[in-house]
Amino acid sequence: MGRVTREIAWVKQARKEFEAFPPRAQRIMLYALTVAAEGGKADIAKPMKGLGSGVFEIALAHRGETYRAVYALQIREAIWVVHAFQKKSKQGIKTPRQEIGLMRDRLKRLKEQLK
């Protein structure tokens, strides 16, 4: 039996946010999402604290900027990308509170829509 690759699905706004990233950053992050879809975890992905189990963040430093994408593994059969953003915070590596609130809202809405 071959390897099963899960679908990579997108919250509509997350896809728009992601498409604003530089092309090279998009390619690297899509590779990390593909690794997740195949059951692995890329080196640039880590569990996202505070959003429940099965939620991961891809963090990429690219040309002096930081890009992030957040995906959930435990919603149906797909891997759901719920948020993508360029981190502009000057407060170290901590994710800004408004971004966490946005992710929490999108996860909640997505779970309700897919019931």
C-alpha positions in Angstrom: 0.0 0.0 0.0 1.4 3.4 -1.0 1.6 6.5 1.0 -1.7 8.5 1.5 -1.4 12.2 0.8 -4.1 14.3 2.4 -5.7 17.3 0.6 -4.4 20.7 1.5 -7.5 22.9 2.0 -7.6 26.7 2.6 -9.7 29.1 4.5 -10.4 31.6 1.7 -8.8 34.6 3.4 -5.8 32.6 4.4 -5.2 31.7 0.7 -5.4 35.4 -0.2 -2.9 36.3 2.6 -0.6 33.5 1.5 -0.6 34.6 -2.2 0.7 38.0 -1.1 4.0 36.3 0.1 7.1 36.4 -2.2 7.1 33.4 -4.6 10.1 31.7 -3.0 8.5 32.0 0.4 5.3 30.4 -1.0 7.3 27.5 -2.5 9.1 26.7 0.7 5.9 26.9 2.7 4.0 24.7 0.2 6.8 22.1 0.5 6.3 22.2 4.3 2.5 21.8 3.9 3.1 18.9 1.5 5.3 17.1 4.1 2.5 17.5 6.6 0.0 16.2 4.0 2.1 13.1 3.6 2.1 12.5 7.4 5.4 14.2 8.3 6.5 17.4 9.9 8.9 19.9 8.2 11.8 21.3 10.2 10.2 24.8 9.9 6.8 23.6 11.4 6.1 23.4 15.1 3.0 22.9 17.3 1.1 26.1 17.8 0.5 26.6 21.5 -2.8 27.8 22.8 -5.0 26.6 19.9 -5.4 23.0 20.8 -3.7 19.8 19.7 -3.1 19.2 16.0 -2.6 22.9 15.1 0.9 23.8 13.7 2.7 26.9 12.6 5.2 27.1 9.8 7.6 30.0 10.4 9.9 31.1 7.7 12.6 33.8 7.8 13.0 35.1 4.3 15.1 38.1 3.2 14.9 39.8 6.6 11.1 39.2 7.0 9.2 36.5 8.8 6.3 34.7 7.2 3.9 32.3 9.0 1.2 29.9 8.1 -1.0 28.1 10.5 -2.6 24.8 9.7 -4.9 22.3 11.5 -4.5 18.5 11.1 -7.6 17.3 13.0 -10.4 18.7 10.9 -11.9 16.1 8.6 -9.5 14.4 6.2 -7.7 17.5 4.9 -5.0 19.7 6.3 -6.6 23.1 6.7 -4.6 26.3 6.4 -6.4 28.8 8.6 -4.1 31.8 8.6 -1.1 33.2 6.8 0.6 36.4 7.8 3.8 38.4 7.6 5.0 38.9 11.2 5.7 42.6 11.8 5.9 42.5 15.6 9.0 43.8 17.2 8.3 41.9 20.4 10.6 38.9 19.6 9.2 35.6 18.4 5.9 35.9 20.2 2.8 35.8 18.0 0.7 39.0 18.3 -2.5 38.5 20.4 -4.8 39.8 17.5 -3.3 37.1 15.2 -4.0 34.4 17.7 -7.6 35.7 18.1 -8.1 35.6 14.4 -6.8 32.0 14.2 -9.0 30.9 17.0 -12.1 32.5 15.3 -11.3 30.9 11.9 -10.8 27.5 13.5 -14.1 27.8 15.3 -16.0 28.9 12.2 -14.4 26.2 10.1 -15.3 23.4 12.5 -18.9 24.7 12.6 -19.1 24.9 8.8 -17.8 21.3 8.4 -20.1 19.7 10.9 
